């Protein structure tokens, strides 16, 4: 009998502290769709990589969310105003906590921790996991709908123009603003200071944005930036959508905006609180990154008792841990021992993926390419990338651009036709297939493959 468990998503550099809050909302999302499965998911953290495993279908989960969360453009505008108000509150309250942090005593830290924890849970509900899951499912449905609509109207030769117009965001987010500033010659040191908050959405672990990141990012253009975009009325006349299709067309600019802007909110939030984790590391005489191996419950206990569990942290640095629920959506537990059952599930999922020969996905940019596979798991893998190789990754980020410029084609596990990989592929005119789910599980460094982005298939040649 086939195991119901599947690998859902993987992220590098996300700490246990972040996941222990994030997974509460992850669980709440699933419960909107499935109220019966006792343990619908768990998360493995190993070598600073988190991987979610699900035994429910993720698509229907998001389909329950997006018609409510993104019901109308006015709903998105309301969340936008709410986010601006929230960030203003965060900046005001962290200024007050920083003044208390200048004192030599630690009495303020428990209250500050509880304040941050409350805020972070709110962020995960309103700007992180809840809308993310809805957006992922909406993107799947929207990509299929718009491609069908374009073919139905015989407009395939205008596909790029139409999609760039449909998915043009309602407002500019930080990434687009940054690109505008670079085009206008704003000095890099000034940009580094202004946009340093983009460094991470993980609470403790982060990699600072540096000059090289800015310079690499400067080389990247926005898809459609040099294309004349069609007004919404012209799109409607060309595509002649039904009432259902019109909803997708009208909401698209707002969802695409919110998809990236929600990142601005959560990254700004953790950036404003960064001083707090530095203060805790100093108090406990540990490296800041060590804090990231504890859950919120464990961190609160450490603050209350003035005892940092160095043995637990040391163990988790070299062993996998499992984060799961005991059945209460407000209670995520980290397991270090007695995790054989979970490791068995993980091995079975990996084994099934390795046996699979089908790699298919969504065509983001047409074309064909053959080459040697190079899997990118972290920014450091870019150093190994050679000209003409096939870039295979879970997802791509702006700092992957040097490798993307060398690649013959891109293949990702995640993403839709407005994902980062898709946008860069269309700018660079390189074959790209996204949303394969399993490319990094089936392919290995050194495999020779053909990326057929005319049919959405990746074939192993040797």
C-alpha positions as a printed Julia matrix, in Angstrom:
462×3 Matrix{Float64}:
   0.0    0.0     0.0
   1.33   3.43   -0.95
   2.18   5.7     1.96
  -0.07   8.8     2.17
   2.88  10.9     3.29
   4.47  13.33    0.83
   7.26  15.87    1.08
   5.59  19.26    0.86
   8.15  22.08    1.04
  11.73  22.56    2.17
  13.53  25.72    3.27
  17.17  26.35    4.17
  18.19  28.54    7.1
  14.92  28.55    9.04
  15.39  28.12   12.79
  13.41  25.94   15.2
  12.11  29.03   17.0
  10.48  30.24   13.78
   8.99  26.87   12.91
   7.53  26.26   16.35
   5.24  29.27   15.81
   4.81  28.89   12.07
   3.6   25.29   12.47
   0.75  26.35   14.77
  -0.73  28.27   11.85
   0.26  25.5     9.43
  -1.87  23.16   11.53
  -4.76  25.66   11.7
  -4.8   25.9     7.89
  -5.07  22.13    7.54
  -7.87  22.0    10.1
  -9.96  24.27    7.86
 -10.0   21.41    5.35
  -9.4   18.24    7.36
 -10.75  17.97   10.9
 -10.27  14.21   11.29
  -6.63  13.27   10.63
  -4.95  13.04   14.02
  -1.48  14.01   12.84
  -1.76  15.61    9.39
   1.83  16.84    9.17
   5.22  17.04   10.85
   8.41  19.01   10.25
  11.96  17.72   10.22
  14.82  20.1    10.96
  18.31  18.88   10.12
  21.47  20.71    9.11
  19.54  24.01    9.22
  17.01  22.8     6.64
  13.33  22.4     7.42
  11.15  19.96    5.49
   7.39  19.65    5.88
   5.76  16.26    5.39
   2.0   16.07    4.75
  -0.52  13.25    4.6
  -3.27  15.51    3.22
  -3.63  17.08   -0.23
  -2.36  20.69    0.05
  -4.32  22.07   -2.92
  -7.82  21.81   -1.39
  -6.47  23.36    1.82
  -5.51  26.53   -0.03
  -8.73  26.48   -2.06
 -10.65  26.84    1.2
  -8.57  29.9     2.08
  -8.14  32.1    -0.98
 -11.82  32.84   -1.85
 -12.26  34.17    1.69
  -8.91  35.84    2.35
  -8.77  37.48   -1.09
 -12.52  37.85   -1.67
 -12.28  41.29   -3.28
  -9.6   43.91   -3.99
 -11.0   45.81   -1.01
 -10.09  42.88    1.27
  -6.46  43.04    0.11
  -6.39  46.81    0.54
  -7.66  46.37    4.1
  -4.88  43.88    4.91
  -2.39  46.33    3.4
  -3.56  49.14    5.68
  -3.55  46.74    8.62
   0.04  45.77    7.83
   1.21  49.38    7.67
  -0.45  50.09   11.01
   1.1   46.98   12.55
   4.63  47.86   11.4
   4.25  51.37   12.77
   3.3   49.83   16.12
   6.28  47.44   15.97
   8.75  50.27   15.36
   7.29  52.29   18.2
   7.3   49.45   20.74
  10.78  48.17   19.82
  12.2   51.66   20.35
  10.82  51.48   23.88
  12.26  48.0    24.49
  15.67  49.07   23.16
  15.84  51.73   25.84
  15.21  49.09   28.5
  17.8   46.81   26.85
  20.46  49.42   27.65
  20.05  48.57   31.31
  22.26  45.93   32.87
  19.44  43.85   34.39
  17.4   41.21   32.54
  14.03  41.88   34.17
  12.55  43.35   30.97
  13.31  40.32   28.77
  10.43  38.0    29.69
   7.83  40.68   29.01
   9.55  41.6    25.73
   9.68  37.94   24.73
   5.96  37.51   25.34
   5.23  40.63   23.32
   7.31  39.37   20.4
   5.72  35.92   20.57
   2.23  37.41   20.39
   3.2   39.6    17.44
   4.93  36.77   15.59
   1.88  34.52   15.84
  -0.23  37.36   14.45
   2.23  37.76   11.56
   2.06  34.05   10.78
  -1.74  34.12   10.66
  -2.17  37.38    8.75
   0.92  37.77    6.57
   2.74  34.45    6.46
   1.33  30.92    6.41
  -2.39  31.56    6.05
  -2.23  33.81    2.97
   0.77  31.91    1.57
  -1.21  28.68    1.41
  -4.12  30.46   -0.23
  -1.84  32.16   -2.76
  -0.15  28.87   -3.69
  -3.49  27.23   -4.53
  -4.82  30.36   -6.23
  -1.67  30.5    -8.36
  -2.15  26.9    -9.5
  -5.76  27.61  -10.48
  -4.99  31.01  -12.02
  -2.1   29.73  -14.16
  -4.29  26.97  -15.6
  -7.25  29.3   -16.12
  -5.34  32.1   -17.85
  -3.43  29.73  -20.14
  -6.71  28.05  -21.15
  -8.33  31.45  -21.71
  -5.43  32.63  -23.89
  -5.6   29.47  -26.01
  -9.4   29.67  -26.26
  -9.12  33.17  -27.73
  -6.24  32.19  -30.05
  -3.84  34.65  -28.45
  -0.86  32.33  -27.88
   1.48  34.66  -29.79
   0.7   37.4   -27.23
   1.02  35.14  -24.18
   3.97  36.96  -22.54
   2.37  40.37  -23.06
  -0.97  39.18  -21.67
   0.5   37.43  -18.63
   2.75  40.4   -17.8
  -0.32  42.65  -17.96
  -2.55  40.29  -15.95
   0.04  39.77  -13.21
   1.24  43.38  -12.97
   1.08  44.13   -9.22
  -1.28  46.7    -7.74
   1.55  48.48   -5.87
   5.33  48.34   -5.68
   6.93  46.15   -3.04
  10.4   46.6    -1.52
  12.11  44.47   -4.19
  10.69  46.59   -7.03
  11.49  49.8    -5.17
  15.06  48.57   -4.69
  15.42  47.92   -8.41
  14.05  51.39   -9.17
  16.61  52.98   -6.83
  19.44  51.01   -8.45
  18.37  52.12  -11.92
  18.43  55.73  -10.7
  21.98  55.33   -9.36
  21.36  55.43   -5.6
  24.62  54.53   -3.82
  25.0   50.91   -2.69
  25.89  51.76    0.96
  22.64  53.71    1.24
  20.67  50.82   -0.26
  22.33  48.34    2.1
  21.25  50.39    5.09
  17.71  51.0     3.82
  16.95  47.46    2.67
  18.87  45.37    5.19
  15.49  44.15    6.51
  15.21  41.95    3.4
  17.91  39.65    4.83
  15.53  37.05    6.32
  12.1   36.23    7.68
  13.58  33.69   10.11
  13.57  34.95   13.69
  17.18  34.22   14.71
  19.16  32.95   11.72
  19.96  35.3     8.88
  22.61  36.16    6.32
  23.27  39.91    6.02
  22.72  41.56    2.67
  26.08  42.72    1.35
  27.46  44.69   -1.58
  27.71  41.58   -3.78
  24.02  40.79   -3.19
  23.07  44.28   -4.34
  25.32  44.11   -7.41
  23.97  40.7    -8.43
  20.43  41.88   -7.89
  21.07  44.95  -10.03
  21.6   42.69  -13.05
  18.09  41.32  -12.76
  15.2   43.02  -14.48
  11.53  42.72  -13.71
   9.62  40.56  -16.18
   7.61  42.82  -18.44
   9.54  45.95  -17.38
  10.33  46.81  -20.99
   6.93  45.71  -22.28
   3.94  47.98  -22.83
   1.28  46.68  -20.5
  -2.36  46.47  -21.48
  -5.0   48.31  -19.43
  -7.46  46.11  -17.51
 -10.31  47.11  -19.84
  -8.28  46.02  -22.88
  -7.51  42.67  -21.22
 -11.2   42.1   -20.59
 -12.06  42.9   -24.23
  -9.39  40.53  -25.56
 -10.01  37.63  -23.18
 -13.81  37.99  -22.79
 -13.83  36.21  -19.42
 -16.83  34.58  -17.77
 -17.95  35.86  -14.35
 -15.69  33.34  -12.57
 -12.76  34.11  -14.87
 -13.34  37.84  -14.37
 -12.88  37.42  -10.62
  -9.45  35.85  -11.23
  -8.59  38.65  -13.65
  -9.68  41.45  -11.29
  -8.01  40.04   -8.15
  -4.71  39.07   -9.85
  -2.86  42.43   -9.41
  -3.77  42.49   -5.71
  -2.76  38.89   -4.95
   0.52  39.29   -6.85
   1.24  42.43   -4.84
   0.33  40.77   -1.55
   2.43  37.7    -2.37
   5.62  39.78   -2.13
   4.45  42.49    0.25
   3.63  39.97    2.97
   7.35  39.14    2.87
   8.15  42.81    3.42
   5.97  42.78    6.55
   7.36  39.64    8.15
  10.97  40.49    7.29
  10.58  43.99    8.71
   9.02  42.59   11.87
  11.85  40.21   12.74
  14.45  42.79   11.7
  13.07  45.36   14.14
  13.29  42.78   16.95
  16.8   41.61   16.06
  18.3   43.52   19.0
  16.38  41.29   21.42
  18.07  38.06   20.3
  21.47  39.75   20.49
  20.64  40.71   24.1
  19.59  37.14   24.95
  22.76  35.69   23.42
  24.83  38.08   25.52
  22.88  37.17   28.65
  23.38  33.42   28.19
  26.97  33.76   26.88
  26.18  31.8    23.7
  26.39  32.48   19.97
  23.25  34.14   18.64
  22.63  31.25   16.23
  22.41  28.84   19.19
  19.14  30.5    20.2
  17.61  29.27   16.95
  17.71  25.63   18.06
  15.05  26.15   20.74
  11.27  26.35   20.38
   9.25  29.25   21.77
   8.24  27.18   24.8
  11.85  26.16   25.46
  13.06  29.74   25.07
  10.47  31.04   27.49
  11.53  28.42   30.03
  15.19  29.42   29.61
  14.35  33.08   30.24
  12.21  32.28   33.28
  14.78  29.96   34.9
  17.88  31.81   33.7
  19.2   28.48   32.4
  20.12  27.93   28.74
  19.94  24.23   27.68
  23.35  23.96   26.0
  23.13  20.15   25.81
  19.88  20.31   23.83
  21.36  22.81   21.39
  24.53  20.75   20.95
  22.46  17.66   20.19
  20.26  19.39   17.61
  23.25  20.8    15.78
  24.25  17.28   14.74
  20.96  15.34   14.89
  17.55  15.73   13.28
  14.61  16.85   15.37
  10.9   16.57   14.66
   8.31  19.28   15.3
   4.72  18.1    15.46
   1.43  18.55   17.26
   0.04  16.44   20.05
  -3.45  17.18   18.77
  -3.76  20.71   20.16
  -3.31  23.42   17.53
  -1.71  25.69   20.12
   0.92  23.17   21.17
   3.87  22.26   18.95
   6.4   19.89   20.5
  10.02  19.33   19.47
  11.15  15.7    19.63
  14.85  14.8    19.73
  14.57  11.16   20.78
  12.12   8.39   19.88
  11.71   9.7    16.34
  12.26   6.38   14.58
   8.69   6.36   13.25
   9.18   9.76   11.58
  12.55   8.81   10.1
  10.93   5.69    8.69
   8.26   7.81    6.99
  10.95  10.14    5.61
  12.98   7.22    4.24
   9.87   5.76    2.59
   9.04   9.1     0.95
  12.61   9.52   -0.29
  12.69   5.94   -1.59
   9.42   6.41   -3.49
  10.69   9.66   -5.0
  13.96   8.03   -6.08
  12.02   5.27   -7.89
   9.83   7.75   -9.73
  10.86   8.52  -13.3
   8.27  11.17  -14.1
   9.28  14.78  -13.69
   6.7   17.18  -15.0
   5.72  20.71  -14.16
   4.38  24.03  -15.32
   6.01  25.7   -18.33
   7.24  29.15  -17.3
   9.37  29.8   -20.42
   9.33  27.65  -23.52
  12.36  26.02  -25.13
  14.55  22.92  -24.89
  17.96  22.35  -23.36
  20.28  19.47  -22.53
  22.93  19.54  -19.86
  24.4   18.31  -16.61
  22.29  18.74  -13.5
  23.57  20.98  -10.73
  21.35  21.1    -7.65
  21.4   24.34   -5.67
  20.44  23.95   -2.02
  22.08  27.08   -0.62
  23.8   30.24   -1.83
  27.18  28.55   -1.33
  26.38  25.98   -4.07
  26.58  28.78   -6.64
  30.39  28.61   -6.48
  30.26  25.1    -8.05
  27.96  26.09  -10.91
  29.4   25.89  -14.43
  28.35  27.39  -17.75
  25.61  25.41  -19.54
  24.51  23.31  -16.57
  20.86  22.72  -15.7
  19.91  24.57  -12.53
  17.67  22.42  -10.3
  16.42  23.83   -7.0
  13.56  23.74   -4.56
  12.99  27.4    -5.41
  15.21  30.3    -6.5
  16.05  33.66   -4.93
  17.66  36.89   -6.2
  21.06  35.79   -4.88
  20.95  32.77   -7.22
  21.23  35.1   -10.23
  24.95  34.46  -10.98
  24.18  30.75  -11.47
  20.98  31.47  -13.39
  22.94  33.54  -15.89
  25.23  30.55  -16.55
  22.46  27.93  -16.65
  21.03  26.43  -19.82
  17.63  25.94  -18.15
  15.89  26.12  -14.77
  13.85  23.45  -12.97
  12.23  24.01   -9.58
  10.08  22.02   -7.19
   7.91  24.97   -6.28
   6.48  28.05   -7.94
   4.06  29.29  -10.55
   4.43  31.46  -13.62
   5.1   34.55  -11.52
   7.67  32.92   -9.26
  11.23  34.25   -9.18
  12.54  31.46  -11.45
   9.77  32.13  -13.99
  10.39  35.87  -14.05
  14.14  35.48  -14.59
  13.64  32.74  -17.19
  11.41  34.98  -19.29
  13.88  37.86  -19.03
  16.83  35.64  -20.0
  14.79  33.61  -22.54
  15.84  30.3   -20.97
  13.7   27.15  -20.79
  12.07  26.86  -17.39
   9.77  24.33  -15.73
   8.46  25.09  -12.24
   6.22  23.35   -9.73
   7.59  19.84  -10.4
   7.27  18.86   -6.69
   9.99  16.2    -6.97
  12.88  17.36   -9.19
  15.43  17.64   -6.36
  14.4   14.21   -5.05
  14.8   12.37   -8.35
  17.72  14.2    -9.94
  21.3   14.19   -8.66
  24.36  16.28   -9.42
  25.97  14.94  -12.6
  22.8   13.51  -14.19
  22.4   14.43  -17.82
  18.87  15.58  -18.64
  16.77  17.12  -21.36
  14.49  19.94  -20.24
  11.57  20.0   -22.66
   9.77  23.22  -21.79
   7.51  22.8   -24.8
   5.74  19.89  -23.08
   6.69  20.5   -19.43
   8.81  17.34  -19.09
  12.31  16.67  -17.77
  13.92  13.44  -19.02
  17.01  11.69  -17.71
  19.42  10.85  -20.51
  22.15   9.3   -18.37
